[in-house]
């Protein structure tokens, strides 16, 4: 009995020693080695970083906001690739350098607004509210050229020089002729955006096969393109047309939603076409269909309006495939 007890004691001791040494070995390894990621960018090894999540977060932040004011987003051709490697302590990580290299290749796109007269860009302002302010002031002063003044949304690689709104009003103001009695319509301006970005292949009207063919929901002027490779900028195509213009279903389907959307879409119609394809028609003045209703291609579903976060009468048209907004230019117009 005593013998067994001693035997048991030694084996417990032995076990304890094994566990202890195992812990020591593991902590030694952990001390000597730590997980480090090698970072490859555009096919070239550019360094090592410890925390790839943090690194990617920083890169994403840069892509979404850039570094200076008025940057809409930054376009980067390729994202870095990370590969886990167990390296001996002593290898230097160079997060800042990596970040700098990635930033170097990015193209910043600035977002601002142009005030145009007769479609000629005259002055630039930083925000839509400033542009609106200029138009409002000119309207209040009954400036004679108010019908020729437009606000154009700009996405450009270079930032324009901004002018103070009061100065713009002063420069653009044209005294109205006294005898004339003019009735001013409620909206004298509408965005007729030019956006020269990320069109590339889309420009060639290449149609992408999504299993159904879409038709143009209405004819009008494209006032703002689908924009931003990283999906955060503009999820649809803006088609400017007079208020009340009929908007047609781009394809047959079932109405998934019809009514007010408080998220900025205003009056919105969503049609489900099967194959994971959905189309959105937003900022409508009125809707003509109900959720659950079947619609045929070309059937009028709503009317052009200026509801929700909108800057003039237009239809914001989205094509979503499995929930992801696609460039409508790939299918229509
Ligand atoms: Zn839009």
py3Dmol code that shows the C-alpha trace and the ligand (Angstrom):
import py3Dmol

protein = """\
ATOM      1  CA  UNK A   1       0.000   0.000   0.000  1.00  0.00           C
ATOM      2  CA  UNK A   2       2.785   2.398   1.000  1.00  0.00           C
ATOM      3  CA  UNK A   3       4.675   1.431  -2.112  1.00  0.00           C
ATOM      4  CA  UNK A   4       1.727   2.218  -4.312  1.00  0.00           C
ATOM      5  CA  UNK A   5       1.365   5.603  -2.631  1.00  0.00           C
ATOM      6  CA  UNK A   6       5.013   6.483  -3.211  1.00  0.00           C
ATOM      7  CA  UNK A   7       4.682   5.329  -6.774  1.00  0.00           C
ATOM      8  CA  UNK A   8       1.630   7.491  -7.224  1.00  0.00           C
ATOM      9  CA  UNK A   9       3.393  10.471  -5.712  1.00  0.00           C
ATOM     10  CA  UNK A  10       6.368  10.124  -8.058  1.00  0.00           C
ATOM     11  CA  UNK A  11       4.138   9.831 -11.088  1.00  0.00           C
ATOM     12  CA  UNK A  12       2.214  12.953 -10.046  1.00  0.00           C
ATOM     13  CA  UNK A  13       5.499  14.773  -9.591  1.00  0.00           C
ATOM     14  CA  UNK A  14       6.676  13.500 -12.932  1.00  0.00           C
ATOM     15  CA  UNK A  15       3.477  14.618 -14.615  1.00  0.00           C
ATOM     16  CA  UNK A  16       3.796  18.024 -13.012  1.00  0.00           C
ATOM     17  CA  UNK A  17       7.325  18.329 -14.312  1.00  0.00           C
ATOM     18  CA  UNK A  18       6.234  17.402 -17.817  1.00  0.00           C
ATOM     19  CA  UNK A  19       3.461  20.009 -17.793  1.00  0.00           C
ATOM     20  CA  UNK A  20       5.780  22.649 -16.385  1.00  0.00           C
ATOM     21  CA  UNK A  21       8.458  22.037 -18.975  1.00  0.00           C
ATOM     22  CA  UNK A  22       5.848  22.036 -21.733  1.00  0.00           C
ATOM     23  CA  UNK A  23       4.622  25.444 -20.562  1.00  0.00           C
ATOM     24  CA  UNK A  24       8.196  26.697 -20.476  1.00  0.00           C
ATOM     25  CA  UNK A  25       8.932  25.476 -23.969  1.00  0.00           C
ATOM     26  CA  UNK A  26       5.751  27.041 -25.340  1.00  0.00           C
ATOM     27  CA  UNK A  27       6.455  30.390 -23.685  1.00  0.00           C
ATOM     28  CA  UNK A  28      10.042  30.276 -24.866  1.00  0.00           C
ATOM     29  CA  UNK A  29       8.864  29.708 -28.419  1.00  0.00           C
ATOM     30  CA  UNK A  30       6.293  32.449 -28.029  1.00  0.00           C
ATOM     31  CA  UNK A  31       8.993  34.760 -26.776  1.00  0.00           C
ATOM     32  CA  UNK A  32      11.476  33.938 -29.471  1.00  0.00           C
ATOM     33  CA  UNK A  33       8.984  33.708 -32.304  1.00  0.00           C
ATOM     34  CA  UNK A  34       5.914  35.678 -32.931  1.00  0.00           C
ATOM     35  CA  UNK A  35       3.474  35.571 -35.795  1.00  0.00           C
ATOM     36  CA  UNK A  36       4.346  38.150 -38.355  1.00  0.00           C
ATOM     37  CA  UNK A  37       2.791  38.718 -41.739  1.00  0.00           C
ATOM     38  CA  UNK A  38       4.845  39.301 -44.805  1.00  0.00           C
ATOM     39  CA  UNK A  39       3.154  41.877 -46.974  1.00  0.00           C
ATOM     40  CA  UNK A  40       3.172  41.628 -50.751  1.00  0.00           C
ATOM     41  CA  UNK A  41       1.898  44.521 -52.808  1.00  0.00           C
ATOM     42  CA  UNK A  42       1.662  44.533 -56.601  1.00  0.00           C
ATOM     43  CA  UNK A  43       3.765  41.361 -56.620  1.00  0.00           C
ATOM     44  CA  UNK A  44       6.550  42.859 -54.540  1.00  0.00           C
ATOM     45  CA  UNK A  45       7.452  42.075 -50.931  1.00  0.00           C
ATOM     46  CA  UNK A  46       7.230  45.413 -49.195  1.00  0.00           C
ATOM     47  CA  UNK A  47       7.719  44.454 -45.595  1.00  0.00           C
ATOM     48  CA  UNK A  48       6.362  42.841 -42.480  1.00  0.00           C
ATOM     49  CA  UNK A  49       3.541  43.698 -40.158  1.00  0.00           C
ATOM     50  CA  UNK A  50       2.348  42.195 -36.901  1.00  0.00           C
ATOM     51  CA  UNK A  51      -1.310  43.069 -37.004  1.00  0.00           C
ATOM     52  CA  UNK A  52      -2.826  42.582 -40.416  1.00  0.00           C
ATOM     53  CA  UNK A  53      -6.339  43.447 -39.220  1.00  0.00           C
ATOM     54  CA  UNK A  54      -5.125  46.815 -38.002  1.00  0.00           C
ATOM     55  CA  UNK A  55      -3.159  47.345 -41.209  1.00  0.00           C
ATOM     56  CA  UNK A  56      -6.164  46.559 -43.378  1.00  0.00           C
ATOM     57  CA  UNK A  57      -8.304  48.818 -41.228  1.00  0.00           C
ATOM     58  CA  UNK A  58      -5.918  51.694 -41.828  1.00  0.00           C
ATOM     59  CA  UNK A  59      -5.884  51.003 -45.562  1.00  0.00           C
ATOM     60  CA  UNK A  60      -9.673  50.840 -45.698  1.00  0.00           C
ATOM     61  CA  UNK A  61      -9.895  54.116 -43.835  1.00  0.00           C
ATOM     62  CA  UNK A  62      -7.592  55.675 -46.379  1.00  0.00           C
ATOM     63  CA  UNK A  63      -9.627  54.275 -49.281  1.00  0.00           C
ATOM     64  CA  UNK A  64     -12.873  55.541 -47.836  1.00  0.00           C
ATOM     65  CA  UNK A  65     -11.766  58.995 -46.784  1.00  0.00           C
ATOM     66  CA  UNK A  66      -8.373  59.777 -48.201  1.00  0.00           C
ATOM     67  CA  UNK A  67      -6.314  62.199 -46.222  1.00  0.00           C
ATOM     68  CA  UNK A  68      -7.371  65.625 -47.253  1.00  0.00           C
ATOM     69  CA  UNK A  69     -10.663  67.446 -47.273  1.00  0.00           C
ATOM     70  CA  UNK A  70     -13.184  66.849 -50.028  1.00  0.00           C
ATOM     71  CA  UNK A  71     -11.730  63.473 -50.901  1.00  0.00           C
ATOM     72  CA  UNK A  72     -14.655  61.282 -51.915  1.00  0.00           C
ATOM     73  CA  UNK A  73     -12.674  58.096 -51.969  1.00  0.00           C
ATOM     74  CA  UNK A  74      -9.352  56.711 -53.092  1.00  0.00           C
ATOM     75  CA  UNK A  75      -8.954  54.218 -55.850  1.00  0.00           C
ATOM     76  CA  UNK A  76      -6.321  51.563 -55.346  1.00  0.00           C
ATOM     77  CA  UNK A  77      -5.597  49.049 -58.084  1.00  0.00           C
ATOM     78  CA  UNK A  78      -4.687  46.242 -55.799  1.00  0.00           C
ATOM     79  CA  UNK A  79      -4.832  45.437 -52.126  1.00  0.00           C
ATOM     80  CA  UNK A  80      -1.810  44.064 -50.298  1.00  0.00           C
ATOM     81  CA  UNK A  81      -1.619  40.360 -49.613  1.00  0.00           C
ATOM     82  CA  UNK A  82      -0.652  39.042 -46.211  1.00  0.00           C
ATOM     83  CA  UNK A  83       1.068  35.778 -45.505  1.00  0.00           C
ATOM     84  CA  UNK A  84       1.619  34.423 -42.040  1.00  0.00           C
ATOM     85  CA  UNK A  85       5.208  33.558 -41.350  1.00  0.00           C
ATOM     86  CA  UNK A  86       6.842  32.585 -38.081  1.00  0.00           C
ATOM     87  CA  UNK A  87       9.903  34.690 -37.945  1.00  0.00           C
ATOM     88  CA  UNK A  88      12.492  35.065 -35.290  1.00  0.00           C
ATOM     89  CA  UNK A  89      12.211  38.079 -33.125  1.00  0.00           C
ATOM     90  CA  UNK A  90      14.397  40.788 -34.464  1.00  0.00           C
ATOM     91  CA  UNK A  91      12.777  41.087 -37.888  1.00  0.00           C
ATOM     92  CA  UNK A  92      11.648  44.647 -38.096  1.00  0.00           C
ATOM     93  CA  UNK A  93       8.079  45.449 -38.894  1.00  0.00           C
ATOM     94  CA  UNK A  94       7.515  48.535 -40.969  1.00  0.00           C
ATOM     95  CA  UNK A  95       3.797  49.268 -40.845  1.00  0.00           C
ATOM     96  CA  UNK A  96       4.274  52.942 -41.608  1.00  0.00           C
ATOM     97  CA  UNK A  97       6.359  52.216 -44.682  1.00  0.00           C
ATOM     98  CA  UNK A  98       3.817  49.668 -45.931  1.00  0.00           C
ATOM     99  CA  UNK A  99       1.004  52.117 -45.457  1.00  0.00           C
ATOM    100  CA  UNK A 100       2.972  54.821 -47.224  1.00  0.00           C
ATOM    101  CA  UNK A 101       3.652  52.512 -50.206  1.00  0.00           C
ATOM    102  CA  UNK A 102      -0.026  51.612 -50.537  1.00  0.00           C
ATOM    103  CA  UNK A 103      -1.039  55.259 -50.255  1.00  0.00           C
ATOM    104  CA  UNK A 104       1.469  56.243 -52.913  1.00  0.00           C
ATOM    105  CA  UNK A 105      -0.353  54.194 -55.532  1.00  0.00           C
ATOM    106  CA  UNK A 106      -3.811  55.441 -54.627  1.00  0.00           C
ATOM    107  CA  UNK A 107      -5.645  57.929 -56.767  1.00  0.00           C
ATOM    108  CA  UNK A 108      -7.708  60.353 -54.773  1.00  0.00           C
ATOM    109  CA  UNK A 109     -11.040  61.474 -56.117  1.00  0.00           C
ATOM    110  CA  UNK A 110     -12.365  64.743 -54.877  1.00  0.00           C
ATOM    111  CA  UNK A 111     -16.016  65.465 -54.440  1.00  0.00           C
ATOM    112  CA  UNK A 112     -17.285  68.991 -54.877  1.00  0.00           C
ATOM    113  CA  UNK A 113     -19.800  71.023 -56.825  1.00  0.00           C
ATOM    114  CA  UNK A 114     -19.602  73.307 -59.806  1.00  0.00           C
ATOM    115  CA  UNK A 115     -21.952  76.188 -60.482  1.00  0.00           C
ATOM    116  CA  UNK A 116     -22.539  76.381 -64.197  1.00  0.00           C
ATOM    117  CA  UNK A 117     -24.041  79.043 -66.391  1.00  0.00           C
ATOM    118  CA  UNK A 118     -25.193  77.792 -69.778  1.00  0.00           C
ATOM    119  CA  UNK A 119     -23.468  74.499 -68.990  1.00  0.00           C
ATOM    120  CA  UNK A 120     -20.122  76.244 -68.517  1.00  0.00           C
ATOM    121  CA  UNK A 121     -18.450  75.683 -65.177  1.00  0.00           C
ATOM    122  CA  UNK A 122     -17.943  79.058 -63.559  1.00  0.00           C
ATOM    123  CA  UNK A 123     -17.284  78.558 -59.864  1.00  0.00           C
ATOM    124  CA  UNK A 124     -16.669  75.702 -57.478  1.00  0.00           C
ATOM    125  CA  UNK A 125     -17.870  75.090 -53.969  1.00  0.00           C
ATOM    126  CA  UNK A 126     -17.055  72.440 -51.438  1.00  0.00           C
ATOM    127  CA  UNK A 127     -20.521  71.234 -50.506  1.00  0.00           C
ATOM    128  CA  UNK A 128     -23.987  70.903 -51.961  1.00  0.00           C
ATOM    129  CA  UNK A 129     -25.432  73.175 -49.294  1.00  0.00           C
ATOM    130  CA  UNK A 130     -23.131  75.970 -50.473  1.00  0.00           C
ATOM    131  CA  UNK A 131     -24.180  75.404 -54.075  1.00  0.00           C
ATOM    132  CA  UNK A 132     -27.799  75.407 -52.990  1.00  0.00           C
ATOM    133  CA  UNK A 133     -27.150  78.625 -51.104  1.00  0.00           C
ATOM    134  CA  UNK A 134     -25.828  80.323 -54.246  1.00  0.00           C
ATOM    135  CA  UNK A 135     -28.839  79.241 -56.302  1.00  0.00           C
ATOM    136  CA  UNK A 136     -31.266  80.276 -53.574  1.00  0.00           C
ATOM    137  CA  UNK A 137     -29.715  83.721 -53.206  1.00  0.00           C
ATOM    138  CA  UNK A 138     -29.723  84.332 -56.948  1.00  0.00           C
ATOM    139  CA  UNK A 139     -33.307  83.172 -57.065  1.00  0.00           C
ATOM    140  CA  UNK A 140     -34.290  85.469 -54.213  1.00  0.00           C
ATOM    141  CA  UNK A 141     -32.661  88.388 -55.996  1.00  0.00           C
ATOM    142  CA  UNK A 142     -34.534  87.339 -59.142  1.00  0.00           C
ATOM    143  CA  UNK A 143     -31.297  87.212 -61.083  1.00  0.00           C
ATOM    144  CA  UNK A 144     -32.091  87.259 -64.783  1.00  0.00           C
ATOM    145  CA  UNK A 145     -29.908  84.248 -65.564  1.00  0.00           C
ATOM    146  CA  UNK A 146     -31.410  81.940 -62.936  1.00  0.00           C
ATOM    147  CA  UNK A 147     -32.743  79.521 -65.555  1.00  0.00           C
ATOM    148  CA  UNK A 148     -29.256  79.048 -66.957  1.00  0.00           C
ATOM    149  CA  UNK A 149     -27.673  78.234 -63.632  1.00  0.00           C
ATOM    150  CA  UNK A 150     -27.113  74.630 -62.647  1.00  0.00           C
ATOM    151  CA  UNK A 151     -25.373  72.729 -59.920  1.00  0.00           C
ATOM    152  CA  UNK A 152     -23.111  69.971 -61.144  1.00  0.00           C
ATOM    153  CA  UNK A 153     -21.736  67.262 -58.910  1.00  0.00           C
ATOM    154  CA  UNK A 154     -18.034  66.690 -59.541  1.00  0.00           C
ATOM    155  CA  UNK A 155     -15.814  63.714 -58.886  1.00  0.00           C
ATOM    156  CA  UNK A 156     -12.365  64.625 -60.093  1.00  0.00           C
ATOM    157  CA  UNK A 157      -8.761  63.695 -59.508  1.00  0.00           C
ATOM    158  CA  UNK A 158      -7.902  67.324 -58.916  1.00  0.00           C
ATOM    159  CA  UNK A 159      -9.546  69.601 -56.441  1.00  0.00           C
ATOM    160  CA  UNK A 160     -10.806  72.885 -57.864  1.00  0.00           C
ATOM    161  CA  UNK A 161     -10.323  76.245 -56.212  1.00  0.00           C
ATOM    162  CA  UNK A 162     -13.373  77.131 -54.182  1.00  0.00           C
ATOM    163  CA  UNK A 163     -14.975  80.526 -54.198  1.00  0.00           C
ATOM    164  CA  UNK A 164     -16.891  82.143 -51.396  1.00  0.00           C
ATOM    165  CA  UNK A 165     -20.658  81.832 -51.967  1.00  0.00           C
ATOM    166  CA  UNK A 166     -21.383  85.553 -51.521  1.00  0.00           C
ATOM    167  CA  UNK A 167     -18.692  86.365 -54.036  1.00  0.00           C
ATOM    168  CA  UNK A 168     -20.225  83.914 -56.521  1.00  0.00           C
ATOM    169  CA  UNK A 169     -23.666  85.459 -56.044  1.00  0.00           C
ATOM    170  CA  UNK A 170     -22.194  88.918 -56.650  1.00  0.00           C
ATOM    171  CA  UNK A 171     -20.360  87.789 -59.786  1.00  0.00           C
ATOM    172  CA  UNK A 172     -23.236  85.831 -61.293  1.00  0.00           C
ATOM    173  CA  UNK A 173     -26.065  88.208 -60.490  1.00  0.00           C
ATOM    174  CA  UNK A 174     -27.720  89.724 -63.513  1.00  0.00           C
ATOM    175  CA  UNK A 175     -30.243  92.523 -62.975  1.00  0.00           C
ATOM    176  CA  UNK A 176     -33.674  91.539 -64.218  1.00  0.00           C
ATOM    177  CA  UNK A 177     -35.308  93.682 -66.863  1.00  0.00           C
ATOM    178  CA  UNK A 178     -37.946  95.785 -65.219  1.00  0.00           C
ATOM    179  CA  UNK A 179     -40.868  95.263 -67.588  1.00  0.00           C
ATOM    180  CA  UNK A 180     -40.538  91.544 -67.724  1.00  0.00           C
ATOM    181  CA  UNK A 181     -42.891  89.465 -65.621  1.00  0.00           C
ATOM    182  CA  UNK A 182     -41.321  86.137 -65.122  1.00  0.00           C
ATOM    183  CA  UNK A 183     -42.754  83.259 -63.160  1.00  0.00           C
ATOM    184  CA  UNK A 184     -40.124  81.194 -61.552  1.00  0.00           C
ATOM    185  CA  UNK A 185     -40.600  77.495 -61.333  1.00  0.00           C
ATOM    186  CA  UNK A 186     -39.886  75.839 -58.041  1.00  0.00           C
ATOM    187  CA  UNK A 187     -36.756  74.055 -59.100  1.00  0.00           C
ATOM    188  CA  UNK A 188     -34.439  75.948 -61.345  1.00  0.00           C
ATOM    189  CA  UNK A 189     -31.546  73.749 -60.878  1.00  0.00           C
ATOM    190  CA  UNK A 190     -30.880  70.103 -61.106  1.00  0.00           C
ATOM    191  CA  UNK A 191     -27.715  68.198 -60.841  1.00  0.00           C
ATOM    192  CA  UNK A 192     -26.278  67.206 -64.154  1.00  0.00           C
ATOM    193  CA  UNK A 193     -23.252  65.512 -62.779  1.00  0.00           C
ATOM    194  CA  UNK A 194     -20.219  64.645 -64.731  1.00  0.00           C
ATOM    195  CA  UNK A 195     -18.297  61.802 -63.344  1.00  0.00           C
ATOM    196  CA  UNK A 196     -15.313  60.631 -65.205  1.00  0.00           C
ATOM    197  CA  UNK A 197     -14.314  57.873 -62.886  1.00  0.00           C
ATOM    198  CA  UNK A 198     -14.186  54.136 -62.809  1.00  0.00           C
ATOM    199  CA  UNK A 199     -16.180  53.728 -65.960  1.00  0.00           C
ATOM    200  CA  UNK A 200     -13.516  51.921 -67.951  1.00  0.00           C
ATOM    201  CA  UNK A 201     -15.001  48.888 -69.591  1.00  0.00           C
ATOM    202  CA  UNK A 202     -18.459  50.009 -68.553  1.00  0.00           C
ATOM    203  CA  UNK A 203     -18.229  52.814 -71.024  1.00  0.00           C
ATOM    204  CA  UNK A 204     -18.328  50.398 -73.880  1.00  0.00           C
ATOM    205  CA  UNK A 205     -21.869  49.349 -72.964  1.00  0.00           C
ATOM    206  CA  UNK A 206     -20.687  45.847 -72.360  1.00  0.00           C
ATOM    207  CA  UNK A 207     -23.654  43.902 -71.129  1.00  0.00           C
ATOM    208  CA  UNK A 208     -23.077  41.505 -68.301  1.00  0.00           C
ATOM    209  CA  UNK A 209     -25.178  38.374 -68.271  1.00  0.00           C
ATOM    210  CA  UNK A 210     -27.326  38.113 -65.150  1.00  0.00           C
ATOM    211  CA  UNK A 211     -29.863  35.745 -66.634  1.00  0.00           C
ATOM    212  CA  UNK A 212     -32.403  38.417 -67.516  1.00  0.00           C
ATOM    213  CA  UNK A 213     -32.329  41.391 -69.801  1.00  0.00           C
ATOM    214  CA  UNK A 214     -33.195  44.806 -68.450  1.00  0.00           C
ATOM    215  CA  UNK A 215     -34.652  47.755 -70.299  1.00  0.00           C
ATOM    216  CA  UNK A 216     -34.154  51.432 -69.490  1.00  0.00           C
ATOM    217  CA  UNK A 217     -36.729  52.372 -66.841  1.00  0.00           C
ATOM    218  CA  UNK A 218     -37.103  55.828 -68.383  1.00  0.00           C
ATOM    219  CA  UNK A 219     -35.310  58.078 -70.783  1.00  0.00           C
ATOM    220  CA  UNK A 220     -33.526  61.053 -69.345  1.00  0.00           C
ATOM    221  CA  UNK A 221     -30.168  62.614 -68.745  1.00  0.00           C
ATOM    222  CA  UNK A 222     -27.698  60.646 -66.665  1.00  0.00           C
ATOM    223  CA  UNK A 223     -26.965  63.129 -63.925  1.00  0.00           C
ATOM    224  CA  UNK A 224     -24.756  60.970 -61.764  1.00  0.00           C
ATOM    225  CA  UNK A 225     -22.914  57.782 -62.516  1.00  0.00           C
ATOM    226  CA  UNK A 226     -22.619  54.700 -60.391  1.00  0.00           C
ATOM    227  CA  UNK A 227     -19.421  55.405 -58.567  1.00  0.00           C
ATOM    228  CA  UNK A 228     -16.764  54.136 -56.354  1.00  0.00           C
ATOM    229  CA  UNK A 229     -15.041  50.854 -56.669  1.00  0.00           C
ATOM    230  CA  UNK A 230     -15.393  50.326 -52.950  1.00  0.00           C
ATOM    231  CA  UNK A 231     -19.137  50.637 -53.037  1.00  0.00           C
ATOM    232  CA  UNK A 232     -19.525  53.432 -50.583  1.00  0.00           C
ATOM    233  CA  UNK A 233     -20.167  56.286 -52.904  1.00  0.00           C
ATOM    234  CA  UNK A 234     -23.116  55.967 -55.202  1.00  0.00           C
ATOM    235  CA  UNK A 235     -24.926  52.681 -55.552  1.00  0.00           C
ATOM    236  CA  UNK A 236     -27.001  53.555 -58.562  1.00  0.00           C
ATOM    237  CA  UNK A 237     -27.395  55.571 -61.687  1.00  0.00           C
ATOM    238  CA  UNK A 238     -29.229  58.899 -61.507  1.00  0.00           C
ATOM    239  CA  UNK A 239     -31.488  59.620 -64.442  1.00  0.00           C
ATOM    240  CA  UNK A 240     -32.753  63.192 -64.423  1.00  0.00           C
ATOM    241  CA  UNK A 241     -36.192  63.769 -65.924  1.00  0.00           C
ATOM    242  CA  UNK A 242     -39.134  66.082 -65.254  1.00  0.00           C
ATOM    243  CA  UNK A 243     -41.272  65.370 -62.205  1.00  0.00           C
ATOM    244  CA  UNK A 244     -44.018  62.886 -62.951  1.00  0.00           C
ATOM    245  CA  UNK A 245     -42.179  61.114 -65.789  1.00  0.00           C
ATOM    246  CA  UNK A 246     -43.251  57.472 -65.874  1.00  0.00           C
ATOM    247  CA  UNK A 247     -40.752  54.960 -64.506  1.00  0.00           C
ATOM    248  CA  UNK A 248     -41.043  51.482 -65.974  1.00  0.00           C
ATOM    249  CA  UNK A 249     -40.058  48.121 -64.567  1.00  0.00           C
ATOM    250  CA  UNK A 250     -36.679  47.195 -66.075  1.00  0.00           C
ATOM    251  CA  UNK A 251     -37.816  43.559 -66.203  1.00  0.00           C
ATOM    252  CA  UNK A 252     -40.757  41.431 -65.157  1.00  0.00           C
ATOM    253  CA  UNK A 253     -40.893  40.495 -61.506  1.00  0.00           C
ATOM    254  CA  UNK A 254     -42.586  40.844 -58.165  1.00  0.00           C
ATOM    255  CA  UNK A 255     -42.736  44.089 -56.213  1.00  0.00           C
ATOM    256  CA  UNK A 256     -40.753  43.542 -53.032  1.00  0.00           C
ATOM    257  CA  UNK A 257     -41.258  47.002 -51.599  1.00  0.00           C
ATOM    258  CA  UNK A 258     -43.257  50.046 -52.545  1.00  0.00           C
ATOM    259  CA  UNK A 259     -43.575  53.139 -50.403  1.00  0.00           C
ATOM    260  CA  UNK A 260     -41.641  55.531 -48.235  1.00  0.00           C
ATOM    261  CA  UNK A 261     -38.085  54.745 -47.256  1.00  0.00           C
ATOM    262  CA  UNK A 262     -36.745  56.867 -44.431  1.00  0.00           C
ATOM    263  CA  UNK A 263     -33.146  55.972 -45.202  1.00  0.00           C
ATOM    264  CA  UNK A 264     -32.873  58.627 -47.905  1.00  0.00           C
ATOM    265  CA  UNK A 265     -34.439  56.870 -50.879  1.00  0.00           C
ATOM    266  CA  UNK A 266     -37.721  58.734 -50.426  1.00  0.00           C
ATOM    267  CA  UNK A 267     -40.528  56.981 -52.279  1.00  0.00           C
ATOM    268  CA  UNK A 268     -38.997  53.727 -53.344  1.00  0.00           C
ATOM    269  CA  UNK A 269     -39.983  50.708 -55.430  1.00  0.00           C
ATOM    270  CA  UNK A 270     -37.967  47.499 -55.265  1.00  0.00           C
ATOM    271  CA  UNK A 271     -38.671  44.773 -57.788  1.00  0.00           C
ATOM    272  CA  UNK A 272     -37.407  41.253 -57.424  1.00  0.00           C
ATOM    273  CA  UNK A 273     -36.697  39.546 -60.760  1.00  0.00           C
ATOM    274  CA  UNK A 274     -35.457  36.158 -59.646  1.00  0.00           C
ATOM    275  CA  UNK A 275     -31.874  34.950 -60.103  1.00  0.00           C
ATOM    276  CA  UNK A 276     -31.002  37.148 -57.114  1.00  0.00           C
ATOM    277  CA  UNK A 277     -31.569  40.231 -59.251  1.00  0.00           C
ATOM    278  CA  UNK A 278     -33.370  43.246 -57.817  1.00  0.00           C
ATOM    279  CA  UNK A 279     -33.933  46.738 -59.178  1.00  0.00           C
ATOM    280  CA  UNK A 280     -34.499  49.912 -57.135  1.00  0.00           C
ATOM    281  CA  UNK A 281     -36.311  53.038 -58.266  1.00  0.00           C
ATOM    282  CA  UNK A 282     -35.872  55.862 -55.758  1.00  0.00           C
ATOM    283  CA  UNK A 283     -36.810  59.496 -55.010  1.00  0.00           C
ATOM    284  CA  UNK A 284     -40.166  58.957 -56.763  1.00  0.00           C
ATOM    285  CA  UNK A 285     -42.956  61.500 -56.486  1.00  0.00           C
ATOM    286  CA  UNK A 286     -45.487  58.673 -56.480  1.00  0.00           C
ATOM    287  CA  UNK A 287     -45.617  54.901 -56.605  1.00  0.00           C
ATOM    288  CA  UNK A 288     -48.023  52.970 -58.833  1.00  0.00           C
ATOM    289  CA  UNK A 289     -47.639  49.446 -57.464  1.00  0.00           C
ATOM    290  CA  UNK A 290     -48.030  47.538 -54.220  1.00  0.00           C
ATOM    291  CA  UNK A 291     -45.701  45.086 -52.509  1.00  0.00           C
ATOM    292  CA  UNK A 292     -46.406  41.527 -53.623  1.00  0.00           C
ATOM    293  CA  UNK A 293     -47.793  42.643 -56.969  1.00  0.00           C
ATOM    294  CA  UNK A 294     -46.507  40.996 -60.156  1.00  0.00           C
ATOM    295  CA  UNK A 295     -45.320  43.405 -62.811  1.00  0.00           C
ATOM    296  CA  UNK A 296     -44.376  42.930 -66.424  1.00  0.00           C
ATOM    297  CA  UNK A 297     -41.379  44.464 -68.125  1.00  0.00           C
ATOM    298  CA  UNK A 298     -42.149  48.050 -69.092  1.00  0.00           C
ATOM    299  CA  UNK A 299     -45.081  48.373 -66.701  1.00  0.00           C
ATOM    300  CA  UNK A 300     -45.215  51.768 -65.009  1.00  0.00           C
ATOM    301  CA  UNK A 301     -44.232  51.326 -61.365  1.00  0.00           C
ATOM    302  CA  UNK A 302     -43.671  54.902 -60.193  1.00  0.00           C
ATOM    303  CA  UNK A 303     -43.119  58.529 -61.202  1.00  0.00           C
ATOM    304  CA  UNK A 304     -39.998  60.683 -61.160  1.00  0.00           C
ATOM    305  CA  UNK A 305     -39.740  62.921 -58.139  1.00  0.00           C
ATOM    306  CA  UNK A 306     -37.444  64.664 -55.719  1.00  0.00           C
ATOM    307  CA  UNK A 307     -38.200  62.856 -52.458  1.00  0.00           C
ATOM    308  CA  UNK A 308     -35.744  61.680 -49.818  1.00  0.00           C
ATOM    309  CA  UNK A 309     -32.112  62.763 -50.080  1.00  0.00           C
ATOM    310  CA  UNK A 310     -32.417  64.142 -53.559  1.00  0.00           C
ATOM    311  CA  UNK A 311     -31.241  67.274 -55.308  1.00  0.00           C
ATOM    312  CA  UNK A 312     -33.660  67.728 -58.140  1.00  0.00           C
ATOM    313  CA  UNK A 313     -36.070  65.546 -60.022  1.00  0.00           C
ATOM    314  CA  UNK A 314     -34.464  62.270 -60.954  1.00  0.00           C
ATOM    315  CA  UNK A 315     -34.786  58.532 -60.662  1.00  0.00           C
ATOM    316  CA  UNK A 316     -32.060  56.822 -58.706  1.00  0.00           C
ATOM    317  CA  UNK A 317     -31.873  53.408 -60.371  1.00  0.00           C
ATOM    318  CA  UNK A 318     -30.075  50.498 -58.780  1.00  0.00           C
ATOM    319  CA  UNK A 319     -29.394  46.999 -59.997  1.00  0.00           C
ATOM    320  CA  UNK A 320     -28.531  44.581 -57.242  1.00  0.00           C
ATOM    321  CA  UNK A 321     -27.349  41.038 -57.750  1.00  0.00           C
ATOM    322  CA  UNK A 322     -27.497  38.960 -54.593  1.00  0.00           C
ATOM    323  CA  UNK A 323     -27.778  42.150 -52.612  1.00  0.00           C
ATOM    324  CA  UNK A 324     -24.723  43.791 -54.110  1.00  0.00           C
ATOM    325  CA  UNK A 325     -25.227  46.968 -56.114  1.00  0.00           C
ATOM    326  CA  UNK A 326     -23.883  46.669 -59.635  1.00  0.00           C
ATOM    327  CA  UNK A 327     -23.202  49.388 -62.146  1.00  0.00           C
ATOM    328  CA  UNK A 328     -26.512  49.750 -64.043  1.00  0.00           C
ATOM    329  CA  UNK A 329     -24.445  50.800 -67.069  1.00  0.00           C
ATOM    330  CA  UNK A 330     -23.543  47.152 -67.407  1.00  0.00           C
ATOM    331  CA  UNK A 331     -27.136  46.372 -68.320  1.00  0.00           C
ATOM    332  CA  UNK A 332     -28.874  49.505 -69.531  1.00  0.00           C
ATOM    333  CA  UNK A 333     -28.256  52.831 -71.297  1.00  0.00           C
TER     334      UNK A 333
END
"""
ligand_1 = """\
1
ZN
Zn -28.594 58.398 -56.959
"""
view = py3Dmol.view(width=600, height=400)
view.addModel(protein, "pdb")
view.setStyle({"model": 0}, {"cartoon": {"style": "trace"}})
view.addModel(ligand_1, "xyz")
view.setStyle({"model": 1}, {"stick": {}})
view.zoomTo()
view.show()
